[in-house]
Amino acid sequence: MEVNQIMMNKTYKFRIYPNQAQAILINKTIGCSRFV
């Protein structure tokens, strides 16, 4: 259980894989294009 939680946290920490709509929303919200 703990190992899975750590792996999930690392995944979110290292990289986000948004789809097109999410990427646009993130860019609008944060005003940053490094998610593209």
N, CA, C and O atoms as a Maestro MAE file, in Angstrom:
{
 s_m_m2io_version
 :::
 2.0.0
}

f_m_ct {
 s_m_title
 :::
 protein
 m_atom[144] {
  # First column is atom index #
  i_m_mmod_type
  r_m_x_coord
  r_m_y_coord
  r_m_z_coord
  i_m_residue_number
  s_m_chain_name
  s_m_pdb_residue_name
  s_m_pdb_atom_name
  i_m_atomic_number
  :::
  1 25 0.840 -1.207 0.000 1 A "MET " " N  " 7
  2 3 0.000 0.000 0.000 1 A "MET " " CA " 6
  3 2 0.874 1.256 0.000 1 A "MET " " C  " 6
  4 15 0.698 2.139 -0.839 1 A "MET " " O  " 8
  5 25 1.808 1.330 0.937 2 A "GLU " " N  " 7
  6 3 2.653 2.525 1.025 2 A "GLU " " CA " 6
  7 2 3.488 2.703 -0.235 2 A "GLU " " C  " 6
  8 15 3.653 3.819 -0.727 2 A "GLU " " O  " 8
  9 25 4.013 1.601 -0.753 3 A "VAL " " N  " 7
  10 3 4.854 1.689 -1.950 3 A "VAL " " CA " 6
  11 2 4.045 2.267 -3.103 3 A "VAL " " C  " 6
  12 15 4.533 3.141 -3.819 3 A "VAL " " O  " 8
  13 25 2.811 1.790 -3.295 4 A "ASN " " N  " 7
  14 3 1.974 2.307 -4.374 4 A "ASN " " CA " 6
  15 2 1.731 3.804 -4.198 4 A "ASN " " C  " 6
  16 15 1.772 4.560 -5.168 4 A "ASN " " O  " 8
  17 25 1.484 4.221 -2.982 5 A "GLN " " N  " 7
  18 3 1.241 5.638 -2.728 5 A "GLN " " CA " 6
  19 2 2.477 6.460 -3.087 5 A "GLN " " C  " 6
  20 15 2.363 7.516 -3.709 5 A "GLN " " O  " 8
  21 25 3.638 5.985 -2.702 6 A "ILE " " N  " 7
  22 3 4.878 6.706 -3.010 6 A "ILE " " CA " 6
  23 2 5.068 6.794 -4.517 6 A "ILE " " C  " 6
  24 15 5.425 7.852 -5.035 6 A "ILE " " O  " 8
  25 25 4.835 5.692 -5.226 7 A "MET " " N  " 7
  26 3 4.998 5.690 -6.681 7 A "MET " " CA " 6
  27 2 4.042 6.692 -7.321 7 A "MET " " C  " 6
  28 15 4.426 7.426 -8.231 7 A "MET " " O  " 8
  29 25 2.804 6.721 -6.848 8 A "MET " " N  " 7
  30 3 1.834 7.670 -7.403 8 A "MET " " CA " 6
  31 2 2.295 9.104 -7.149 8 A "MET " " C  " 6
  32 15 2.225 9.946 -8.044 8 A "MET " " O  " 8
  33 25 2.758 9.379 -5.951 9 A "ASN " " N  " 7
  34 3 3.232 10.724 -5.636 9 A "ASN " " CA " 6
  35 2 4.398 11.111 -6.534 9 A "ASN " " C  " 6
  36 15 4.469 12.243 -7.011 9 A "ASN " " O  " 8
  37 25 5.309 10.176 -6.764 10 A "LYS " " N  " 7
  38 3 6.449 10.466 -7.634 10 A "LYS " " CA " 6
  39 2 5.980 10.752 -9.051 10 A "LYS " " C  " 6
  40 15 6.495 11.654 -9.712 10 A "LYS " " O  " 8
  41 25 5.006 9.986 -9.515 11 A "THR " " N  " 7
  42 3 4.510 10.185 -10.875 11 A "THR " " CA " 6
  43 2 3.959 11.601 -11.031 11 A "THR " " C  " 6
  44 15 4.251 12.281 -12.015 11 A "THR " " O  " 8
  45 25 3.168 12.040 -10.061 12 A "TYR " " N  " 7
  46 3 2.602 13.383 -10.150 12 A "TYR " " CA " 6
  47 2 3.699 14.435 -9.999 12 A "TYR " " C  " 6
  48 15 3.634 15.499 -10.616 12 A "TYR " " O  " 8
  49 25 4.695 14.138 -9.185 13 A "LYS " " N  " 7
  50 3 5.734 15.120 -8.913 13 A "LYS " " CA " 6
  51 2 6.613 15.329 -10.148 13 A "LYS " " C  " 6
  52 15 6.979 16.459 -10.473 13 A "LYS " " O  " 8
  53 25 6.947 14.237 -10.829 14 A "PHE " " N  " 7
  54 3 7.900 14.327 -11.927 14 A "PHE " " CA " 6
  55 2 7.265 14.851 -13.206 14 A "PHE " " C  " 6
  56 15 7.850 15.701 -13.877 14 A "PHE " " O  " 8
  57 25 6.087 14.364 -13.555 15 A "ARG " " N  " 7
  58 3 5.514 14.763 -14.847 15 A "ARG " " CA " 6
  59 2 4.005 14.606 -14.831 15 A "ARG " " C  " 6
  60 15 3.469 13.680 -14.222 15 A "ARG " " O  " 8
  61 25 3.327 15.522 -15.509 16 A "ILE " " N  " 7
  62 3 1.879 15.446 -15.681 16 A "ILE " " CA " 6
  63 2 1.612 15.162 -17.152 16 A "ILE " " C  " 6
  64 15 2.226 15.769 -18.029 16 A "ILE " " O  " 8
  65 25 0.695 14.240 -17.418 17 A "TYR " " N  " 7
  66 3 0.347 13.909 -18.801 17 A "TYR " " CA " 6
  67 2 -1.087 14.349 -19.083 17 A "TYR " " C  " 6
  68 15 -1.996 13.519 -19.037 17 A "TYR " " O  " 8
  69 25 -1.314 15.622 -19.370 18 A "PRO " " N  " 7
  70 3 -2.676 16.089 -19.638 18 A "PRO " " CA " 6
  71 2 -3.075 15.819 -21.080 18 A "PRO " " C  " 6
  72 15 -2.227 15.745 -21.971 18 A "PRO " " O  " 8
  73 25 -4.384 15.674 -21.299 19 A "ASN " " N  " 7
  74 3 -4.847 15.616 -22.688 19 A "ASN " " CA " 6
  75 2 -4.935 17.049 -23.221 19 A "ASN " " C  " 6
  76 15 -4.613 17.996 -22.504 19 A "ASN " " O  " 8
  77 25 -5.367 17.209 -24.463 20 A "GLN " " N  " 7
  78 3 -5.337 18.533 -25.101 20 A "GLN " " CA " 6
  79 2 -6.147 19.561 -24.311 20 A "GLN " " C  " 6
  80 15 -5.662 20.658 -24.034 20 A "GLN " " O  " 8
  81 25 -7.375 19.206 -23.950 21 A "ALA " " N  " 7
  82 3 -8.239 20.149 -23.232 21 A "ALA " " CA " 6
  83 2 -7.631 20.519 -21.881 21 A "ALA " " C  " 6
  84 15 -7.654 21.684 -21.485 21 A "ALA " " O  " 8
  85 25 -7.093 19.538 -21.182 22 A "GLN " " N  " 7
  86 3 -6.492 19.812 -19.877 22 A "GLN " " CA " 6
  87 2 -5.261 20.698 -20.025 22 A "GLN " " C  " 6
  88 15 -5.035 21.592 -19.210 22 A "GLN " " O  " 8
  89 25 -4.462 20.451 -21.065 23 A "ALA " " N  " 7
  90 3 -3.264 21.261 -21.277 23 A "ALA " " CA " 6
  91 2 -3.641 22.720 -21.503 23 A "ALA " " C  " 6
  92 15 -3.001 23.618 -20.957 23 A "ALA " " O  " 8
  93 25 -4.669 22.960 -22.300 24 A "ILE " " N  " 7
  94 3 -5.128 24.329 -22.550 24 A "ILE " " CA " 6
  95 2 -5.608 24.967 -21.248 24 A "ILE " " C  " 6
  96 15 -5.279 26.114 -20.948 24 A "ILE " " O  " 8
  97 25 -6.384 24.212 -20.485 25 A "LEU " " N  " 7
  98 3 -6.905 24.736 -19.226 25 A "LEU " " CA " 6
  99 2 -5.763 25.063 -18.264 25 A "LEU " " C  " 6
  100 15 -5.774 26.109 -17.615 25 A "LEU " " O  " 8
  101 25 -4.791 24.176 -18.178 26 A "ILE " " N  " 7
  102 3 -3.643 24.418 -17.298 26 A "ILE " " CA " 6
  103 2 -2.890 25.669 -17.747 26 A "ILE " " C  " 6
  104 15 -2.522 26.506 -16.922 26 A "ILE " " O  " 8
  105 25 -2.664 25.792 -19.039 27 A "ASN " " N  " 7
  106 3 -1.935 26.956 -19.548 27 A "ASN " " CA " 6
  107 2 -2.692 28.245 -19.262 27 A "ASN " " C  " 6
  108 15 -2.080 29.259 -18.929 27 A "ASN " " O  " 8
  109 25 -4.005 28.219 -19.386 28 A "LYS " " N  " 7
  110 3 -4.802 29.413 -19.073 28 A "LYS " " CA " 6
  111 2 -4.737 29.719 -17.582 28 A "LYS " " C  " 6
  112 15 -4.610 30.877 -17.183 28 A "LYS " " O  " 8
  113 25 -4.825 28.677 -16.765 29 A "THR " " N  " 7
  114 3 -4.864 28.879 -15.322 29 A "THR " " CA " 6
  115 2 -3.523 29.374 -14.796 29 A "THR " " C  " 6
  116 15 -3.477 30.329 -14.021 29 A "THR " " O  " 8
  117 25 -2.453 28.748 -15.201 30 A "ILE " " N  " 7
  118 3 -1.136 29.074 -14.665 30 A "ILE " " CA " 6
  119 2 -0.456 30.157 -15.499 30 A "ILE " " C  " 6
  120 15 0.384 30.902 -14.994 30 A "ILE " " O  " 8
  121 25 -0.820 30.240 -16.773 31 A "GLY " " N  " 7
  122 3 -0.175 31.206 -17.654 31 A "GLY " " CA " 6
  123 2 1.248 30.786 -17.983 31 A "GLY " " C  " 6
  124 15 2.160 31.613 -18.001 31 A "GLY " " O  " 8
  125 25 1.432 29.509 -18.241 32 A "CYS " " N  " 7
  126 3 2.772 28.959 -18.449 32 A "CYS " " CA " 6
  127 2 2.679 27.858 -19.491 32 A "CYS " " C  " 6
  128 15 1.733 27.071 -19.475 32 A "CYS " " O  " 8
  129 25 3.657 27.790 -20.405 33 A "SER " " N  " 7
  130 3 3.544 26.848 -21.516 33 A "SER " " CA " 6
  131 2 4.479 25.654 -21.381 33 A "SER " " C  " 6
  132 15 4.732 24.969 -22.372 33 A "SER " " O  " 8
  133 25 5.004 25.381 -20.184 34 A "ARG " " N  " 7
  134 3 5.916 24.246 -20.076 34 A "ARG " " CA " 6
  135 2 5.178 22.920 -19.996 34 A "ARG " " C  " 6
  136 15 5.826 21.873 -19.970 34 A "ARG " " O  " 8
  137 25 3.846 22.919 -19.956 35 A "PHE " " N  " 7
  138 3 3.076 21.675 -19.969 35 A "PHE " " CA " 6
  139 2 2.868 21.161 -21.385 35 A "PHE " " C  " 6
  140 15 2.439 20.023 -21.573 35 A "PHE " " O  " 8
  141 25 3.165 21.979 -22.374 36 A "VAL " " N  " 7
  142 3 2.960 21.565 -23.759 36 A "VAL " " CA " 6
  143 2 4.064 20.604 -24.160 36 A "VAL " " C  " 6
  144 15 4.086 20.127 -25.295 36 A "VAL " " O  " 8
  :::
 }
 m_bond[143] {
  # First column is bond index #
  i_m_from
  i_m_to
  i_m_order
  :::
  1 1 2 1
  2 2 3 1
  3 3 4 2
  4 3 5 1
  5 5 6 1
  6 6 7 1
  7 7 8 2
  8 7 9 1
  9 9 10 1
  10 10 11 1
  11 11 12 2
  12 11 13 1
  13 13 14 1
  14 14 15 1
  15 15 16 2
  16 15 17 1
  17 17 18 1
  18 18 19 1
  19 19 20 2
  20 19 21 1
  21 21 22 1
  22 22 23 1
  23 23 24 2
  24 23 25 1
  25 25 26 1
  26 26 27 1
  27 27 28 2
  28 27 29 1
  29 29 30 1
  30 30 31 1
  31 31 32 2
  32 31 33 1
  33 33 34 1
  34 34 35 1
  35 35 36 2
  36 35 37 1
  37 37 38 1
  38 38 39 1
  39 39 40 2
  40 39 41 1
  41 41 42 1
  42 42 43 1
  43 43 44 2
  44 43 45 1
  45 45 46 1
  46 46 47 1
  47 47 48 2
  48 47 49 1
  49 49 50 1
  50 50 51 1
  51 51 52 2
  52 51 53 1
  53 53 54 1
  54 54 55 1
  55 55 56 2
  56 55 57 1
  57 57 58 1
  58 58 59 1
  59 59 60 2
  60 59 61 1
  61 61 62 1
  62 62 63 1
  63 63 64 2
  64 63 65 1
  65 65 66 1
  66 66 67 1
  67 67 68 2
  68 67 69 1
  69 69 70 1
  70 70 71 1
  71 71 72 2
  72 71 73 1
  73 73 74 1
  74 74 75 1
  75 75 76 2
  76 75 77 1
  77 77 78 1
  78 78 79 1
  79 79 80 2
  80 79 81 1
  81 81 82 1
  82 82 83 1
  83 83 84 2
  84 83 85 1
  85 85 86 1
  86 86 87 1
  87 87 88 2
  88 87 89 1
  89 89 90 1
  90 90 91 1
  91 91 92 2
  92 91 93 1
  93 93 94 1
  94 94 95 1
  95 95 96 2
  96 95 97 1
  97 97 98 1
  98 98 99 1
  99 99 100 2
  100 99 101 1
  101 101 102 1
  102 102 103 1
  103 103 104 2
  104 103 105 1
  105 105 106 1
  106 106 107 1
  107 107 108 2
  108 107 109 1
  109 109 110 1
  110 110 111 1
  111 111 112 2
  112 111 113 1
  113 113 114 1
  114 114 115 1
  115 115 116 2
  116 115 117 1
  117 117 118 1
  118 118 119 1
  119 119 120 2
  120 119 121 1
  121 121 122 1
  122 122 123 1
  123 123 124 2
  124 123 125 1
  125 125 126 1
  126 126 127 1
  127 127 128 2
  128 127 129 1
  129 129 130 1
  130 130 131 1
  131 131 132 2
  132 131 133 1
  133 133 134 1
  134 134 135 1
  135 135 136 2
  136 135 137 1
  137 137 138 1
  138 138 139 1
  139 139 140 2
  140 139 141 1
  141 141 142 1
  142 142 143 1
  143 143 144 2
  :::
 }
}
